[in-house]
Amino acid sequence: MNPRILLQQMFEAAVRSARPESCIPEHLPDPPSGKLIVIGAGKASAAMARAFEDAWEGEIAAGLVVTRYGYEVPCRRIEIVAAAHPVPDEAGCAAAARMLQLVQGLTPEDLVLCLISGGGSALLPLPLDGVSLEEKQELGRELLRSGASIGEINCVRRHLSAIKGGRLAAACHPARVITLAISDVPGDNPADIASGPTVADATSCADALAIIRRYRISLPDHMLQLFLTGAGESVKPGDPRLAYADYRLIATPQAALEAAAKVARDHGIAAHILSDRMEGEAKDVGTVMAGMALQVARRSQPFVAPCVLLSGGETTVTVRGNGRGGSNVEFLLSLGVALDGEKGIHALAGDTDGVDGQEEVAGAWLAPDTLRRAWEQGMNPKASLDDNDGHGFFRSLGDSLVTGPTLTNVNDFRAILITAQ
């Protein structure tokens, strides 16, 4: 089979395995004796709401879900609100405030079903009193540019939020809370998926302050004081308000990689899942993965070709150039530079939500002739990499992977197909 087509089929299988209509029906809760309230946030949350509506035969007293612009899915009984991502906007703030109001005054007989997926942090940006949305927006931009990991970014977010870090579940008390979550974070830590609005947070204001200082991010004094005094503390493990909160992962990066691996094996290609939680600078991960691919191609170690090396997780880009800095295309361009046109090695890297960095592009393909074609067009691959311009590089070659909104998100997907020894 054509390597490009096979890689795309693997990517599509990974995305398909995490689509809400595939995983919501088997996780329906028992009907409550009281009211059912449906809330949620994330890039997949509207599709999750629609899948729940289609599968749920009981009553829904009220519902409110916030998703990214362009990711709306029409629902009959659950209101869908769109807001900005990755830099939040006023629409997200207003939706978060309404959500907190919606869950007030509930009883132990009531049930709140919370539909959470990646992107929920930016889509529920309601800040603590005294912090403005503009200040949170600027801090978000600084964190995204800094090279901080998603776990570090979410730790800071939790301690400046009026709704994240367990605060949403606490607001539902004494009602039961069931969260159905699609994981987009390395390790599937519930506190990091949308910054954990319905789970206890073991990190502290001191941890958040250490991250701010580590990346030399300056803050206004009143925001700094929230960390220094502990006024921004989140809901901690053991809090009685979370005693009846249940959290269920319904789709994960690992399951998506396993779906992709099955496609490869069905075509007679050995598939090796290296990790579902790779982190670090995308450029560095690309260089390391090139070394592994070359070892397979030239020495048949630790695997024998033909095979595919699969990995997930969330790499980061410290933007120093003038490019847009998508982590998947940065990884892929770094991989290509290190492979230097090695025959028989093809790759695809893409974000399963269809958006890599700030571009409406999922990722790209890499082939043995990619660098040669770039040089022929007058492009310098290493210069493009140094300028963090992976999107511009692959777009010029016609190798961008454009999916549109996938309505799910299980993080980055990387596949390196080695056909020659």
N, C-alpha and C positions, 0 to 999 in steps of 0.2 A: 504494500500500500504506500501511497505518497506520504512521506514523513509529515508534511505540513497538515494534511488531512487527518492523519492519525493523532497528532498532537491536539488538533482542534477537537476531535471527538473525545479525547480524554478530558479536556477542559470542560466541554459541555456536559459530560457525565458527572464531573465533580459539582458543577453548578446545579444540575438537575437533582442530585441527591439531597441538596439542601433547600430546595424550593418548598415553601410552606405547604402547598397542597400534597406534597409527598410525605410530610412528617407531622403535621398538625392532627389529622384524624385519629391517630393511634394514641394521642396524649390528651384526649378530652377528659375533663374532670367530671366527677359525679355532680348531678344537679344539687344546688343548695336548697335548704328549706326556706331561706329568705331570698333576697335579691341577688342577681348576678350583675356585676359592673365589669365592663371590659375596658381596659386602658392599655397603652403601649407606646413605644417609641423605637425608631430605628429605620434603616433603609428598607428592611423587609417587613416592617410592622403592618403596613396597609395590606400587603398580600397575606400576611398571617391573619389579619382580621377577616379578610374575605374567606380564607380557607376555614376559619373557625365558624363563621356564619353559615357556610355551606354544609358543615358537618354537624352543627348544633341544632337539636330539635326543640330545645326548651326556650324559655323567655330570656330576653336580655333587657334589663331595666334601663341601662344607659351605657354609652360607650364613647370613648374619645381616644384616638390614636394619632400620633404626629410622625410624619415621615419626611423624607427629603423631597424638595421640588422635583417633579418629573417622575416620582415613584408612587404617585397616588393610584389606588385601585378602588373603584366604586364599591361601596357597601350599602346595604339596605337599612341596617339598624345601628351601625357603629359610625360615628362621625370621623371623617378623615381630614386632618389638617396638615398642610405642607409648610415646611420651614427650611432654613438654609443649613448647609453642611459643606465643608468642615468648619467654616467660621459662622457662628450662630447669628440669628437676627431676632428682631422684636416678635415676629410671629411665633418662634419657638418659645420665647419667654412667656408670651400670653397663653400659649397652649399648656405650658407647664403649670402656670398659676391656676388655670381652669381645672386641670387634672387634680391638683391638690384639693380644690373646692369640691370636686365631684365625689371624692371618697370621704368627705366629712360626714359624721353622724351615722355611721353604719353600726350594725349589731353583730354579735357572734354568729347569728344565723346567716349572715350575708357572706358572699364570696366575691372577691376581686380577682379577676383573671388578668394578669399583666403579660403582654406580648412584647418581648424585648429582643432586639437584634443590634448588630453593629451600627454605629452612627448615632445611637441614642444619647450619647454624651452631649454632642453639639445640638441635638434637636430638643433637649430639655435643659436649656441654659440658664434657668431662673437663678439669679445670684442671691447670696445672703444679703440681708439688709445692710445698706451702706456701700455696697459694691454695684457699680453701674454695668449695664450690658456692654457699653463701649470699652470699659476697662477689662472685662472678661474677653472681649473680642481681641484686643491687643495682646493680652497675655496668651491667648490661644495661638495667635500668629507667631509669637516669639517661641513658644514651646515647639510648634511644628517645624520651625526653622532651625531649632537648636540641635536636633539629632537625638533628643530625649526619646526613650522607648515609650510604647503605648502605656505600659504599666506606670511609668513615671508621670506621664501626662495625666492619666486618669487619677492618680493619687492627688495631684494638685487640684484637679477639677472637683473631686469629692469634698475638699475642704473649703471650697468657695461657693458651694451649691446649697440651695434651699430644698432640693428634691433628690439629689443623688446621695450615695453613701448610706443607703438604708432609710433615708428620710421619707421616701414615698410609702414604703411598707409601714413605717411607724405611723404615718398619717391615716392609714387604713384601719388601724387598731380600733375596736376589738374584732373586726371582721377577719375571716381567713383570707390569705393571699396565696395564690398559686401563680408562679411565674413560669412561662414557657419561653425558653431562650434559644436563639441561634447564636452560637459562639463565633466570634471573629477575632479572638485574642489567643496568643500563644499560651498553652497550658490550660485553657478553658476556665480560668479563674472567674467565678461569678462577679466578684467585686470589680473586675476590669471590663466586663461586658456592659457597655453603656454606662460605665462608672458605677454599676451596682445600685440602682435606685431601690431595690427591694431586698438587699442582703446586707448583713452586718459588715462593717469595715474594720479590719484589724490594724490598718495604718493610722498614723497620727498627724496632727498639725506639725509636729517636729519633723516627721518624715517629709512632708510636703515642703517645708522650709528648706530642708537639706537639698532637695531637688532644685528649688529655685536658686540656691546659692551655687550648686554644682555647675549649673549652666549659665551662671552670671547674668541672670535675668533681673532687671531692676523693677521694683514695684512701688506704687504710691504708699506712703506711710500707713494710711488707714487699712490697706490690704495686708501689709506686712504685720500689722498689729493683730489681725485675725489669727495668724500663725503663731506669733510670739506669745499671745495670751491664752491660746487654746479656744478662743471664741468660735472658731470654725470647725470644732470637732464634729465628726460624723457619728452615726449610730454604731455602737460597739457590740461585739459578740456577747451574748447573754442578756441583752436588753429584752425585758419581758414583752415589749410591744411587737417583737418579731417572733414570739413563741409559736405562732400559728402561720408562719410564712414558709411555704414549700417551694423549692426551686428545682426545675427540671430542664436539663439540656436536651433539646430535641434534634439538633443538627450541629455537627462539629467539623473542624478541619480534617481530623483523622478519618472520619467517615467519608468525606469528599475525596480524599486521597485514595481510599480503598476502592471507591467507585471508579476512579480513573485507572487504578491498577488492574481492575477486572477487564476494562476495555483493552488494555495492552495485552493481557494474557489471552484474551479471546482471539487476538491476532497473532498469537504465537511468540509474543515478545515478553521476556522476563521483566517483571516490574519490582523495583526495590524502593520502599518508602524509607527515606533517610531520616526524616523528622517532620512532625507537624507543628513544630514551634521554633523554627529558626528565627533568630533576631540578629541585630547588629547593623552596621552600615551596609547598604545594598551593594555598594561597590566592592567591599571586602568579601562579602558572601559570594559574589560573582567570581572573584579571583580564586577563592578556595574551591568552589564547585568546578571551575575549569580544570584545576589540578586533579580533582577526582575523576572527571570525565576522561582526561588524557591518560590517566593510569589504567582505566578500563580499556580504552581504545588501543593503547600501545602495549600493555603488559598483561591484559586480562586479569587484573587485580583491582578491587576484591571481587569483581563480577566479570562474567564473560559476555561479550556482545554477541548477538543483539540484545539490548536491554534498555530500560528507561529508568532514570533516577528521578524520583518524585520527592517533593518537599513542600511544606507550607510554613505558616508563621507570618510574621510581620517585620520586615526590615525597614530601616529608616534612611533618610537622605539628609545630610547636613548640607543645605544649599549654600554654595559659595560662588556659583556662577550666575549667569543670567537666564538659565533655563527654568523649566517648571518643576523639575525634580521628582517625577513619579518613581516610586521605589522599584516597581517591576521592570520598567524600561531601563532604569539605571543598572539594576542587576544584570539584565540581559546584555546591555552594551558592554559592561565590564567583563562579562563572560566571553563575549565575542572578541574583545581586544586580547584577552588572555589566551583564547583558543587560536587566534591568528589564522583563521581559515582552515583549521584541521578538518580533513575529509571525514565524512561519515558521522558528523555530530550536528544534530539539529536541536532546537529548543523552543519552548514557548513559556512565557511568564505573563501572568495576568491577575488582576484583582477580581475575585469572584462576584463583586458587586457591580462590575462594569466600569468603575472609576478608579484610575490609577493616579494618586496625588490629586491635583486640581484639574485634571483633564477628563473630558467625557470619553475616555479611551481606556479599555480594560488593560491593555498591555501590548505585546508584539510577538512576532516570530523571529527566530535567528536561524540562518542556514550557513553552510560552509562558504557560500559565495557572498555573504552579506558585506564583509569588509571590502572585497574587491569591487562590488557594485558601488559602494560608498565612495571609494577613491576615484572611480570613473566619473562620478558626479561632482567631483571637486570637494567632497567632504572629508574631514580628518576625524576618524572615529575617536582617537584619544582626545582631541580638542573638544569634541562634543561631550565626551564623558567628563572632562574637567569643567565644562560649562554647565553640567547637570542638565543637558539638553537631549536626553534620550527620546523624548516624545518627538522633537523636531527631527532627529536623526532617522527614526523608523518611519515617520510620516513621509519623509522625502523619498524613501525607498518603496513606499506602498506596502509596508509590512506591519502597520498598526493593526491591533486586534480591537475592533469596535463591536460591542455587543448591544449597546443601549442598556437601560436599567434591567438588571437580572432579577430584581425583587427578592434577592437574598444576599447573604454576605457571610462567608466562612473564611475570609481573609485571602492572603496571597496563595497563588498556585504556581508551582514551577515544575516543569518537566524537561529533562534533558534526554533525548533519544540518541543512542549510540548504535549505529548500524554496522560499523566496520571495526576490525581488530588491528 
